[in-house]
Amino acid sequence: MIEVKNLSVRYQEGDQAFLALKDIQLTFPDSGFISIVGRSGSGKSTLLNAMGGLGKPTEGAIIYNHENIYQKTDKELAKYRSENIGYIFQEFYLENTFTVYQNVEIALMVTKYPRNKRKEKIYSLLEKVGMLEKCNVNVGKLSGGEKQRVCIARALINGNSVILADEPCGNLDSYHGDIVMKLLGDLSKEGKLVVLVTHNLEDAKKTNRMIELRDGIVIKDENI
């Protein structure tokens, strides 16, 4: 469970202070498919980053397993991210000159996962996302939808229980976007918490709960 308690994030722009999030209070269960929607500048990505340990709030707390993650040391916070959080972004952040296999393997190398056990794990996840046949293809030769499926495999490689997806279909056509949305939905049914930030209301309606932000405030939180 992730609890967002009295969360505020303030940015300084010259002499002016800008509140990106204002006293947010939300609870996310251990599993489920939840969307966060709102206009650009509403605070969606800021909230997602705070939950993932990527952006320290000005006030408030992110509680995961009864611990405030921002009371951890930098080393402990990095461990929290690597062991619990899988990230999927609109921009793929893949190495185009590396193969599909190598791009997924990088995540295991960071955690020093034994080399002799990597292959079986990588193959299993690539098969899960329908990319096993292209494991030796350079990522630069893939379509956008294929790249995003590689990103999903990478996000899952360390057994992460929370998947944070920031506009994962933003650069995809409707066909490939539907494939990615189905994969995310299937992950939630397998017991993972999937939190999706999106501008696309059609995608948001495929989730089980929709949270709407406006000007850094939650204005709607409803089950679908």
C-alpha positions in Angstrom: 0.0 0.0 0.0 1.1 3.5 -0.8 -0.3 6.4 1.2 0.1 10.0 0.1 -0.2 12.1 3.2 -0.7 15.9 3.1 1.6 16.1 0.1 2.6 19.5 -1.3 5.3 20.3 -3.9 6.5 23.8 -4.4 8.7 25.0 -7.2 10.6 28.3 -7.3 10.4 30.3 -10.5 12.5 33.4 -10.1 10.9 35.4 -7.3 7.7 33.5 -7.6 6.8 30.2 -5.8 4.5 27.8 -7.7 2.6 25.0 -5.9 2.5 22.0 -8.2 0.6 19.9 -5.6 -1.4 21.1 -2.7 -2.1 19.0 0.3 -2.8 15.7 -1.6 -4.2 12.8 0.4 -4.6 9.5 -1.4 -4.3 5.8 -0.6 -3.3 3.2 -3.2 -3.9 -0.5 -2.5 -1.4 -3.3 -3.0 -2.9 -4.1 -6.4 -5.2 -2.6 -9.0 -5.2 -0.5 -12.1 -5.5 3.3 -11.3 -5.4 6.2 -13.6 -4.4 9.8 -12.8 -5.9 12.4 -15.3 -5.9 16.1 -15.7 -4.7 18.9 -18.0 -1.0 19.7 -18.6 0.3 21.3 -15.5 -2.3 19.8 -13.2 0.4 17.9 -11.2 0.0 14.4 -12.6 3.7 13.6 -13.3 4.8 15.4 -10.1 2.6 13.1 -8.0 3.8 10.0 -9.8 7.5 11.1 -9.4 6.9 11.7 -5.7 5.4 8.2 -5.3 8.3 6.7 -7.1 11.0 8.3 -5.0 12.1 10.6 -7.8 11.0 14.0 -6.4 11.1 15.0 -2.7 8.0 16.8 -1.6 8.1 20.2 0.1 5.6 19.0 2.7 3.9 15.8 3.6 5.0 12.1 3.2 4.8 9.1 0.9 4.3 6.0 3.1 5.2 2.6 1.7 4.9 -0.5 3.9 4.5 1.9 6.9 7.7 3.8 6.2 8.1 7.4 4.9 10.3 6.9 1.9 11.7 10.4 2.1 13.1 9.8 5.6 15.4 7.2 4.0 19.0 8.0 3.1 19.8 8.4 -0.6 21.2 4.8 -0.7 18.0 3.5 1.0 15.8 5.4 -1.4 17.7 4.0 -4.4 17.1 0.5 -3.0 13.4 1.3 -2.6 13.2 2.3 -6.2 15.1 -0.7 -7.6 13.3 -3.3 -5.4 9.7 -2.0 -5.5 9.1 0.4 -8.4 9.0 -0.2 -12.1 8.9 2.8 -14.4 7.4 3.2 -17.8 7.7 6.6 -19.5 6.4 8.2 -22.7 10.0 8.6 -23.8 11.4 5.1 -23.9 14.9 5.8 -22.5 16.3 2.7 -24.2 19.8 2.4 -25.7 19.1 2.3 -29.5 22.4 0.6 -30.3 21.8 -2.2 -27.8 19.7 -5.2 -28.5 16.3 -5.8 -26.8 18.0 -8.4 -24.6 20.8 -6.0 -23.5 18.3 -3.2 -22.7 16.4 -5.5 -20.3 19.6 -6.9 -18.9 20.9 -3.5 -17.8 18.3 -3.4 -15.1 19.6 -6.7 -13.7 23.2 -5.5 -13.9 22.4 -2.5 -11.7 21.2 -4.9 -9.0 24.1 -7.3 -9.5 21.8 -10.1 -10.4 23.9 -13.3 -11.1 25.0 -13.5 -14.8 24.3 -17.2 -15.0 20.6 -16.7 -14.0 19.8 -13.7 -16.2 19.0 -15.4 -19.5 16.1 -17.5 -18.2 14.5 -14.5 -16.5 14.9 -12.1 -19.5 13.5 -14.7 -21.9 10.5 -15.3 -19.7 9.6 -11.6 -19.5 10.2 -11.0 -23.2 7.9 -13.8 -24.0 5.3 -12.3 -21.6 5.3 -9.0 -23.6 5.5 -10.7 -27.0 9.1 -9.6 -27.8 11.1 -12.9 -27.4 11.5 -13.3 -31.1 13.2 -9.9 -31.3 15.5 -10.3 -28.4 18.6 -10.0 -30.6 17.3 -7.0 -32.6 18.7 -3.6 -32.0 16.1 -1.4 -30.3 16.7 1.3 -32.9 15.0 -0.9 -35.5 11.8 -1.4 -33.5 8.5 0.4 -33.8 7.2 2.6 -30.9 4.8 -0.1 -29.7 7.6 -2.7 -29.7 9.9 -0.3 -27.7 7.2 0.3 -25.1 6.8 -3.5 -24.7 10.5 -3.7 -24.0 10.1 -1.0 -21.4 7.4 -3.0 -19.7 9.7 -6.0 -19.6 12.5 -3.9 -18.1 10.1 -2.4 -15.5 9.2 -5.9 -14.4 12.6 -7.5 -14.4 13.4 -7.0 -10.7 10.0 -8.3 -9.6 8.7 -4.9 -8.8 5.3 -4.8 -7.2 4.4 -1.2 -8.3 4.4 -0.1 -11.9 4.3 3.7 -12.5 3.5 4.5 -16.1 3.7 8.1 -17.2 1.9 8.6 -20.6 3.1 5.2 -21.9 0.8 5.4 -24.9 1.5 9.1 -25.7 3.8 8.3 -28.7 1.9 5.3 -29.9 -0.9 4.8 -32.5 -4.2 3.4 -31.2 -3.3 -0.2 -32.2 -0.1 -0.3 -30.3 -1.6 1.7 -27.5 -4.3 -0.9 -27.0 -1.6 -3.6 -26.8 0.2 -1.7 -24.1 -3.0 -1.0 -22.1 -3.9 -4.6 -22.2 -0.5 -5.6 -20.9 -0.8 -3.1 -18.0 -4.3 -4.3 -17.2 -3.1 -7.9 -17.1 -0.3 -7.0 -14.7 -2.8 -5.5 -12.3 -4.9 -8.7 -12.4 -1.7 -10.6 -11.5 -1.5 -8.7 -8.3 0.6 -5.6 -9.1 -0.3 -2.0 -8.5 -0.3 -0.2 -11.8 -0.7 3.6 -11.7 -1.2 5.3 -15.1 -0.8 9.0 -15.8 -2.6 9.9 -19.0 -4.3 12.7 -21.0 -6.4 10.0 -22.8 -9.8 9.5 -21.2 -10.4 6.4 -23.3 -7.3 4.8 -21.8 -8.3 6.1 -18.3 -11.7 4.4 -18.6 -9.9 1.0 -19.0 -8.6 1.3 -15.5 -10.6 0.5 -12.3 -10.3 3.9 -10.6 -9.8 7.4 -11.9 -8.2 10.2 -10.0 -8.5 13.7 -11.5 -6.2 16.6 -10.7 -6.7 20.2 -11.4 -4.1 22.9 -10.4 -2.5 20.5 -8.0 -5.6 19.5 -6.2 -7.7 16.2 -6.4 -11.1 17.2 -7.7 -12.4 13.7 -8.4 -11.6 10.1 -7.2 -14.0 7.5 -8.3 -14.1 3.8 -9.1 -15.0 2.9 -12.7 
